[in-house]
Amino acid sequence: MKNFFPIWIFLFAWQYGCAQQVIEVNANDLFQPTGISVEKGETYQITAEGQWQDAGFPPTDANGFKGFTAPMFFGMLLKPMPSNYYMKLCAKVGHWKFPIGTSSTLTMKRSGELLLFPNDAKGFEGNNHGALQVSVKHLGKDSTFSFKPRLLEDGTFVPRNANATFARKMWRGGLFVHGFEAIGYGILAVLPSDISGWQPGTFSHYGANLKRAWTKPPVFDHDKWYINYVGHPLQGTYFYNAVRSQNATIWQSSLFCIGQVFVWEYVIEAGLEQPSIQDLIVTPIAGIALGELVHFGTMKMAKNGFKWYEAAVVTIINPMFILNNGYRYRLSSGQPTY
């Protein structure tokens, strides 16, 4: 037995050394290769020590810089993960990006090389300083692996369907959007024509109106101001957050919003009135801008669970988040539930 003891010590040390690796992650480089291959369904613990710095802002650890300035607001859309703090340690496997912070234990949703990066505006990372020492430890198979959302150890909320393909997110978002449109269509149909803009007898000429919409240019409509400049921007936020609340990127959500605007104007409503110039411009632009602000605020509230008044506000301004994620999504243990 005594003769095998040194061999046992060697094997244990070799296994531990393989299971945990330490990488230096520089503050001025995005998507740094680690040389570590991770496997879908396997669980890993990632921890980070040290500090780094964004330009002249105070140094911060891997949880990121919690201050906020006007330039940061305009650069928010350029961050790889816009809803997370500047300089937060994040990771990427394939097309899947996720936050890490100082410590996270998570199950991989993709297989491939692990890339690590500071969450800074793309193209502006060159003025960053410092580096973090990041440890990656392989913990093994997660028997509870699922696509349900979860809270990472630093409290970051991960939406339901976050790791699905964009096609699946579009399919789910489209169902919700067209459900809302069916309800809105019904409401407009029973409203007085001076509010809806749909003249009596319009439905009987649906086919001719649809053909005209595709053969004639859009026109300036004469709808009430609150329809054009309150209702349509709100409609745009619903389009946008139908997929953004499933963790789609800003660009994916923006394209989905623009596409849904054209579907509404040139397919659904086109049989009743000519597509509107104001609606084609205001709905996507305001919807994308307001939609991202609404998403940012919703994610901050979701981190700690909704208070009753927050739930009421989110139901009105971001119902797509509620449809996708619900009001109750975590137990006292931190595990997600529905």
C-alpha positions as CSV (number, residue, x, y, z in Angstrom):
1,M,0.0,0.0,0.0
2,K,2.9,2.3,0.9
3,N,4.3,1.8,-2.6
4,F,1.2,3.1,-4.3
5,F,0.7,6.2,-2.1
6,P,3.0,8.6,-4.1
7,I,1.3,7.4,-7.4
8,W,-2.2,8.2,-5.9
9,I,-1.0,11.7,-4.9
10,F,0.3,12.2,-8.4
11,L,-2.9,11.1,-10.0
12,F,-5.0,13.3,-7.8
13,A,-2.8,16.4,-8.4
14,W,-2.9,15.7,-12.2
15,Q,-6.7,15.4,-12.2
16,Y,-7.2,18.6,-10.2
17,G,-4.7,20.5,-12.4
18,C,-6.7,19.4,-15.5
19,A,-10.0,20.3,-13.9
20,Q,-9.1,23.9,-13.0
21,Q,-7.2,26.3,-15.2
22,V,-6.2,29.9,-14.7
23,I,-6.2,32.5,-17.5
24,E,-5.2,36.1,-17.5
25,V,-7.9,38.2,-19.2
26,N,-6.8,41.7,-20.4
27,A,-9.1,44.7,-20.1
28,N,-8.2,46.0,-23.6
29,D,-9.1,42.9,-25.7
30,L,-12.5,41.6,-26.6
31,F,-13.3,37.9,-27.1
32,Q,-10.0,36.5,-25.8
33,P,-9.4,32.8,-26.6
34,T,-8.7,30.7,-23.5
35,G,-7.8,27.4,-25.2
36,I,-10.4,25.8,-23.0
37,S,-13.1,23.7,-24.7
38,V,-16.4,23.3,-22.8
39,E,-19.1,20.8,-23.5
40,K,-22.9,21.4,-23.6
41,G,-24.6,20.1,-20.5
42,E,-21.4,20.1,-18.4
43,T,-21.2,22.4,-15.4
44,Y,-18.3,24.8,-14.8
45,Q,-17.3,27.2,-12.0
46,I,-15.7,30.4,-13.2
47,T,-14.2,32.8,-10.7
48,A,-12.2,36.0,-11.2
49,E,-9.8,38.0,-9.1
50,G,-8.1,41.4,-9.5
51,Q,-9.2,44.7,-11.0
52,W,-9.3,46.4,-14.3
53,Q,-10.2,49.9,-15.5
54,D,-12.1,51.6,-18.3
55,A,-10.2,54.7,-19.4
56,G,-10.2,57.2,-16.6
57,F,-13.0,55.7,-14.6
58,P,-12.3,54.1,-11.2
59,P,-10.9,50.6,-11.2
60,T,-13.5,47.8,-10.7
61,D,-13.5,44.1,-10.1
62,A,-15.2,41.5,-12.5
63,N,-18.7,42.7,-11.5
64,G,-18.2,45.8,-13.5
65,F,-18.4,49.6,-13.1
66,K,-21.8,50.5,-11.5
67,G,-21.6,54.2,-12.3
68,F,-23.3,55.7,-15.3
69,T,-22.5,58.8,-17.5
70,A,-24.0,60.3,-20.6
71,P,-21.3,58.8,-22.9
72,M,-22.0,55.5,-21.3
73,F,-25.7,55.8,-22.2
74,F,-24.9,56.3,-25.9
75,G,-22.3,53.6,-25.9
76,M,-24.7,51.1,-24.3
77,L,-25.9,49.7,-27.6
78,L,-22.3,49.0,-28.6
79,K,-21.6,46.7,-25.6
80,P,-21.7,42.9,-26.4
81,M,-24.1,42.6,-23.5
82,P,-26.0,45.9,-23.3
83,S,-28.1,45.0,-20.2
84,N,-25.0,44.3,-18.1
85,Y,-22.6,46.7,-16.4
86,Y,-19.6,48.2,-18.2
87,M,-16.4,46.2,-17.6
88,K,-18.3,43.2,-16.2
89,L,-16.5,40.0,-17.0
90,C,-18.5,38.0,-19.6
91,A,-18.0,34.9,-21.7
92,K,-18.9,33.6,-25.1
93,V,-19.2,30.1,-26.5
94,G,-20.2,30.0,-30.2
95,H,-22.9,32.6,-30.6
96,W,-24.0,32.3,-26.9
97,K,-22.8,35.2,-24.7
98,F,-23.4,35.2,-20.9
99,P,-22.2,37.3,-17.9
100,I,-19.8,35.9,-15.3
101,G,-18.9,38.6,-12.7
102,T,-16.6,37.6,-9.8
103,S,-18.1,34.1,-9.6
104,S,-20.6,32.0,-11.5
105,T,-21.4,28.3,-11.6
106,L,-23.4,27.5,-14.7
107,T,-24.2,24.7,-17.1
108,M,-23.0,25.2,-20.7
109,K,-25.7,25.5,-23.4
110,R,-23.1,25.3,-26.2
111,S,-20.0,23.3,-27.0
112,G,-16.8,25.0,-28.1
113,E,-14.0,27.2,-27.0
114,L,-14.6,29.5,-24.1
115,L,-13.9,33.2,-24.9
116,L,-13.7,35.8,-22.1
117,F,-14.1,39.6,-22.5
118,P,-14.8,42.8,-20.6
119,N,-18.3,44.2,-21.4
120,D,-17.1,47.4,-23.0
121,A,-18.3,49.3,-26.1
122,K,-16.9,47.7,-29.2
123,G,-14.1,49.7,-30.7
124,F,-13.5,51.6,-27.5
125,E,-11.7,48.9,-25.5
126,G,-8.2,50.1,-26.5
127,N,-8.1,52.7,-23.6
128,N,-8.7,50.1,-20.9
129,H,-6.1,49.0,-18.4
130,G,-5.4,46.0,-16.1
131,A,-6.2,42.3,-16.2
132,L,-8.1,39.7,-14.2
133,Q,-6.9,36.3,-13.1
134,V,-9.8,33.9,-14.1
135,S,-10.1,30.3,-12.9
136,V,-12.2,27.8,-14.8
137,K,-13.1,24.6,-13.0
138,H,-15.0,21.7,-14.6
139,L,-17.5,20.3,-12.1
140,G,-19.0,17.6,-14.3
141,K,-22.5,16.8,-15.6
142,D,-25.5,18.8,-14.4
143,S,-28.4,16.3,-13.9
144,T,-30.9,19.2,-13.7
145,F,-29.9,20.7,-17.1
146,S,-32.8,22.5,-18.7
147,F,-33.5,25.6,-20.8
148,K,-35.4,27.3,-18.0
149,P,-34.1,30.7,-16.9
150,R,-31.9,30.9,-13.9
151,L,-30.2,33.4,-11.7
152,L,-26.4,33.3,-11.8
153,E,-24.5,33.6,-8.6
154,D,-24.1,37.3,-8.9
155,G,-27.9,37.7,-9.3
156,T,-28.0,38.3,-13.1
157,F,-31.4,37.2,-14.4
158,V,-31.3,35.0,-17.5
159,P,-34.7,35.0,-19.4
160,R,-36.6,31.9,-20.4
161,N,-35.7,30.7,-23.9
162,A,-32.5,32.6,-23.6
163,N,-30.3,29.9,-25.2
164,A,-32.7,28.9,-28.0
165,T,-32.1,29.7,-31.6
166,F,-33.3,33.0,-33.0
167,A,-35.7,31.2,-35.2
168,R,-37.4,29.7,-32.1
169,K,-37.5,33.1,-30.4
170,M,-39.1,34.6,-33.5
171,W,-41.7,31.8,-33.6
172,R,-42.6,32.3,-30.0
173,G,-42.5,36.1,-30.2
174,G,-44.6,36.0,-33.4
175,L,-47.4,34.1,-31.6
176,F,-47.6,36.7,-28.9
177,V,-47.4,39.6,-31.3
178,H,-50.2,38.3,-33.6
179,G,-52.3,37.5,-30.5
180,F,-52.0,41.1,-29.4
181,E,-52.7,42.3,-33.0
182,A,-55.8,40.2,-33.1
183,I,-57.1,41.8,-29.9
184,G,-56.1,45.3,-31.2
185,Y,-57.7,44.6,-34.5
186,G,-61.0,43.7,-32.8
187,I,-60.9,46.8,-30.6
188,L,-60.2,49.1,-33.6
189,A,-63.0,47.5,-35.6
190,V,-65.6,48.5,-33.0
191,L,-64.3,52.0,-32.4
192,P,-65.8,55.0,-34.1
193,S,-64.3,55.7,-37.5
194,D,-63.0,59.1,-36.5
195,I,-60.7,57.3,-34.0
196,S,-59.8,54.2,-35.9
197,G,-59.6,55.8,-39.3
198,W,-61.4,52.9,-40.8
199,Q,-64.4,54.1,-42.8
200,P,-67.8,52.2,-42.8
201,G,-67.9,49.5,-45.4
202,T,-64.1,49.2,-45.7
203,F,-64.1,45.5,-44.9
204,S,-66.1,44.8,-48.1
205,H,-63.2,46.2,-50.1
206,Y,-60.4,44.5,-48.3
207,G,-58.9,42.8,-51.4
208,A,-58.9,45.9,-53.5
209,N,-57.4,47.9,-50.6
210,L,-54.7,45.3,-50.1
211,K,-53.8,45.5,-53.8
212,R,-53.6,49.3,-53.7
213,A,-51.3,49.2,-50.7
214,W,-48.8,47.2,-52.7
215,T,-49.1,49.2,-55.8
216,K,-49.3,52.8,-54.4
217,P,-46.9,54.7,-52.1
218,P,-47.8,55.2,-48.4
219,V,-49.6,58.3,-47.4
220,F,-49.7,60.7,-44.4
221,D,-52.6,59.6,-42.3
222,H,-54.9,61.8,-40.2
223,D,-55.2,59.6,-37.1
224,K,-55.5,61.2,-33.6
225,W,-52.1,62.3,-32.2
226,Y,-52.3,59.8,-29.4
227,I,-52.8,56.9,-31.9
228,N,-49.7,57.9,-33.9
229,Y,-47.4,59.1,-31.2
230,V,-48.4,57.1,-28.1
231,G,-50.1,54.0,-29.4
232,H,-47.7,53.2,-32.2
233,P,-44.5,53.7,-30.2
234,L,-46.0,51.4,-27.5
235,Q,-46.9,48.9,-30.2
236,G,-43.3,49.1,-31.3
237,T,-42.0,48.3,-27.8
238,Y,-44.2,45.2,-27.8
239,F,-42.8,44.1,-31.1
240,Y,-39.2,44.7,-29.9
241,N,-39.6,43.0,-26.5
242,A,-41.4,40.0,-27.9
243,V,-37.9,38.6,-28.7
244,R,-35.7,40.9,-26.5
245,S,-37.3,39.4,-23.4
246,Q,-36.1,36.0,-24.6
247,N,-32.5,37.3,-24.7
248,A,-32.4,38.1,-28.4
249,T,-29.7,40.7,-29.2
250,I,-30.5,44.4,-29.8
251,W,-30.0,43.9,-33.6
252,Q,-32.1,40.8,-33.8
253,S,-34.9,42.5,-31.8
254,S,-34.7,45.6,-34.0
255,L,-35.0,43.5,-37.2
256,F,-37.9,41.6,-35.7
257,C,-39.6,44.9,-34.7
258,I,-39.1,46.4,-38.2
259,G,-40.4,43.3,-39.8
260,Q,-43.6,43.2,-37.7
261,V,-44.2,46.9,-38.5
262,F,-44.2,46.1,-42.2
263,V,-46.5,43.0,-41.6
264,W,-49.0,45.3,-39.8
265,E,-48.9,48.1,-42.3
266,Y,-48.8,46.0,-45.5
267,V,-50.7,42.9,-44.6
268,I,-53.0,43.2,-41.6
269,E,-54.1,46.8,-41.8
270,A,-53.5,47.3,-45.5
271,G,-56.9,45.8,-46.4
272,L,-58.5,48.7,-44.5
273,E,-56.4,51.7,-45.2
274,Q,-53.3,52.8,-47.1
275,P,-50.0,52.2,-45.2
276,S,-49.1,55.3,-43.2
277,I,-45.8,57.2,-43.5
278,Q,-45.9,58.3,-39.9
279,D,-46.5,54.7,-38.7
280,L,-43.7,53.3,-40.8
281,I,-41.2,55.8,-39.3
282,V,-42.4,56.3,-35.8
283,T,-43.3,52.8,-34.8
284,P,-39.9,51.1,-35.4
285,I,-37.7,54.0,-34.4
286,A,-39.6,54.9,-31.2
287,G,-40.3,51.2,-30.5
288,I,-36.7,50.2,-30.7
289,A,-35.4,53.1,-28.5
290,L,-38.1,52.9,-25.9
291,G,-38.2,49.1,-26.1
292,E,-34.5,48.9,-25.1
293,L,-35.0,51.3,-22.2
294,V,-38.0,49.3,-21.0
295,H,-36.0,46.1,-21.3
296,F,-33.1,47.5,-19.3
297,G,-35.4,48.7,-16.5
298,T,-37.3,45.4,-16.5
299,M,-34.2,43.3,-16.2
300,K,-33.0,45.4,-13.3
301,M,-36.3,44.9,-11.5
302,A,-36.3,41.2,-12.4
303,K,-33.0,40.7,-10.7
304,N,-34.5,40.9,-7.2
305,G,-38.1,39.8,-8.0
306,F,-41.0,42.2,-8.7
307,K,-42.7,44.2,-6.0
308,W,-46.5,44.5,-6.6
309,Y,-46.2,48.0,-8.1
310,E,-43.3,47.0,-10.4
311,A,-45.3,44.0,-11.6
312,A,-48.2,46.4,-12.4
313,V,-45.9,48.7,-14.4
314,V,-44.2,45.9,-16.3
315,T,-47.6,44.4,-17.2
316,I,-48.5,47.6,-19.0
317,I,-45.2,48.6,-20.6
318,N,-43.6,45.2,-21.1
319,P,-46.3,42.5,-21.3
320,M,-44.1,40.4,-23.5
321,F,-41.6,39.9,-20.7
322,I,-44.5,38.7,-18.5
323,L,-45.7,36.3,-21.2
324,N,-42.2,34.9,-21.7
325,N,-41.0,34.8,-18.1
326,G,-44.0,35.2,-15.7
327,Y,-44.1,37.1,-12.4
328,R,-42.7,34.3,-10.2
329,Y,-39.5,32.8,-11.4
330,R,-37.4,32.0,-8.4
331,L,-37.6,30.2,-5.0
332,S,-36.0,31.4,-1.9
333,S,-33.1,29.0,-2.7
334,G,-32.5,31.0,-5.9
335,Q,-33.6,28.3,-8.2
336,P,-36.1,29.3,-11.0
337,T,-39.7,28.1,-11.0
338,Y,-43.0,28.7,-12.7
